[in-house]
């Protein structure tokens, strides 16, 4: 009886501690989430403010007189562009989609041998990839421009696509995830008669689904907001963010248009994140890499 009483007390204490810990974690995450979402909420509110409310100090997180005038002005200005708006939109959509797909495919294909095959120089290449993550885009702008100019790729889509396809972060991410796949699983597939390509397609890629879905989020967000100003000078090839920033950068009178522009550019990455993020969480919670 004494043992039963003691065990019930211990279990009760454990449950109490667990509940308190869960409550504390939930409160911390709720506050962190609210703090993180605050800039996005503020951007949405700003887009619906009339011009006189945009410059009130301290800034308010609500609209006294909501208006759609900012969006109406944006669409009017877009309709008067020398180059059709559809052209800018096509440039950005094409570069974003092609760059994202190419980044995922190339990073996956390159990561597979680096993670699961032994060959001369493998460790050296992995070290170079890790060191390359230390360099920011600002440090590589001049060398990158010289390379593109020597290759004759200035004023072409490839000037934006090639750096996206050669993303060091994507390659490092895919290599790290593929390295966790048990080698026994791949050997069993080969014993069953699977080719290298079949093993990669049916075993490796499904096992690292969370990795390439995460890479899709990163690539889409970075490419959607890219301006390409370092390589693109032809107005017909300029990206949508460049055109919208030029419209919104015409003085204080267009501050509302600038807020509407920010909201317009923010929507597609958010939608992509919401759609893909749920798949990432589902994959990481239901799939395992244990043999």
N, C-alpha and C positions, 0 to 999 in steps of 0.2 A: 504493500500500500504506500509505504514511504517513497519507494522508487517511482510509483505512478504519479504521486503528488509532485515529486521533484521534477519529473519529466514534463508534466503538464505546465508547471511554472516556467520551466526553461523554454518550452515551446511558445508560451504566451509572451515571454520576454522577447524571444526572437521575432515573433510576429509584430510586437510593438515597435521594436527597433527597425524592422523592415518597413513598416508603415511610415514611421517618422522619416526614415531615409528617403523613401519614395516621395513623400510630401515635400521634403527639402529640395530634392532633385527637380521635382515638377515645378516648384516655385522658382528655382534658379533658371530653369530652361524657359519658363513663361516670361520672366523678366528679360532674359537675354533675347528671346524671340521678339518681344515688344520693342526692345531697344533697336534691334536689327531692322525691323520692318518700318521704323519711324521715318527714315529718309524716303522710302518708297511712298508712304502715305502722304508725306509732305509734298512730294513731286506731283502726285495726283491732285491734291488740293490746289496747288499753285496753278495748274493748268486751267482751272475753272474760276480763277479770281479775275475781276476786272483790273485795269491798269492801276487805279488808285490804291487798291488793296495790296498790290504786289510789293509796294515799298513801305508798308507800315512797319514801324519798329517799336517794340519787339515783334517778330513775325508771329502770326496767328495760325493755329492748326485747324482753322475752320473758315468757311466762306460766308460773308455777310450777304453778298448779292451775287450768287453764282451766275455765270454767263457762258455761252458757247461762242462768244465773239472771237476768242483766241483761235479756235479751230476754223471758224469761218474765214478769218483773215489768212490763216495758214493755207487753206485750200485755194483761196483767191490768188495768193502770191505764187503758189505752186503752179496754178494754171497759166500764169504769165511768164513762165520760164522760157528761155530761148531754146533749151533742149527739153523735150517732153519729159514730164515726171516719170512716165512709164519706163523711160530709158535708164534713169538713175535707179529706179526700183529693180529693173531687170539686172543691172550690173551687180547690185548688192545681193540679190537673191541667188544669182548664178555663182558668184564667188563664195557665198556662204555655204550653199549646198554642195558644190563641187569640192570646196576646201574641206568641209566636214567629212564627206564620204571618203575623199582621198586620204585624209589624215588617219581615219580609222583603219582603212584597208592597208595602207603602207606601214603604219605603226604595228599592226597585228602581224603582218607577214615578216617584218624585220625582227620583231620581238621573239617570235617562236624559235628560230635557231639560236638567238642569243641566250634564251632562257633554258632550252631543253636539249641543246646539242653541244658537243665538245668539238672545238676546232682551234687551230692556232690563232692567237690574238683575241680570243673571245673575252678574256678578262680585261685586256687593255681597252677594247672597244667599250665595254661596260663602264670602265673608269672614265673614259673620255665623255661618255653620255652624262655621267654624274657631275663631272666638272663643268660641262656645258650649261647645266642648270643654274650655275652661279652667275652667268652673264645676263644682264638685262638687255632688253631690246635697244635701249639708248646707247649701250656700249658697242653694239654691232651694226648700228645704222650705216655708218660710213663704209665699212667693209662690204656690207650687204648691197649697198648702192653700187659700189665699184664692180662687184660680181655681176649684178643685173645689167649694168651698162656694158660690160665686156661681152656678155652673152647676147646683147641686143634685145633685151626683154623689157626695157623701159617703155611705158605706154602700152603694155599688154596685160591681159589677165594673169599670165603666168608669173609676173612679178609679184603678185599677191598670193597666188596659189602655191608656188614652190616652197616658200617659207612655211606655209601652213602644212603642207604635206611632209615637210622635214621637221616637224615639231619634236623637239627633244623631250618635252614634258610628256607627250603622248607615248613616245617610245619607252621612256622610263616607267611610266605607269603600266603599260602592257607587259613589259618585261618582268616587273615585280609581281604582277598577278600570275603570269604564266609560270614563273619559277615555283609557285606553290602547288602546282598540279603534280600529283604523285607520278613518278616515272613509271611505276608498275602499271598504271592505267594505260599509258601510251604503249608500253611494251605488249600488253595484253591485246590491244587493238591491232598491232602489227602481226602478232601471232595468229590472230583471226583472219589475216589476209588483207587488212586495210592498207592502202597506200599512204604515203606521207601527206598528200593533199586531203585524203579522206579523214585521216587522223586529225589534221588541223581543223577541218570544217565541222566534223561531227563530235569531236571530243574536246579539243582545245577551246574553240570559240564559245560553245555553250558554257564551259566551265568558267570563263572570264567575262561573262555577259555584263556583270556589274562594272567591269573596267571599261569596256568599250562604250557602254551607255554613259558613263561619267565623262569619257573623252568626247562624246557627242555634245554634251552640255558645254564643256569648256570651249571646244572648237566653235560651236555655233555662236556663243556669246562673244567671243573675241572677233570673229569674222563679221558678224552682223554690225558691229560698231567700228569696223576699220574704215579709215578715210582714204588710205592709199596715196596720200599727198606726196610722199617721197618718190613715188614711181609713176604716178598717173598725172599727166598734164593735159591730155586731150579731154575736152569737155564731154565728148560722147562716151568716154570710158570712166568718168568719175563716179564715185560711190554715192549712195543716198545720204549718208551722214554729212558728206562734204556739201552737197547741195542745200540740205536743210540748215546746216550751220551758217552758210552764207546768207540765207534768207533771214535767219534770226539775229544775225550780227550787224544789224543796221541801226543801232542806237537804242536808247531807252524806250522809244515808242513801240518797239517790237519785243519788249520783254515778255509780254503775254504770249506772243507767237513762239518765243523761245521755250516757254514753259510747256506749251502744247506740243512742240517738237520733241522735247525731252520725253514726254509721256508717250508719244507715238513710237519713238525708237525703243522705249522700254518694254512695250507690250510683247513683241515676238519672242525675245529671250525668256521672259517670264513664262509665257505659254509653253515654250520648249522645255523649260526647267520643270514645270509642274507635270507635264506629260511623261517625261523621261525619268524624273526623280522617283515617282511611284514605282516604276519598273526596277530601278536600282535597289530600292529598299526591299521590294518583294524578292528580288534575286538573291540579295545578301542574306535574307532571313530564311530562305527555303533551300538554297543550294549550299553545298559544301565541297571543299577540295580535299577532303580526307579520303584515303584509299579504302 
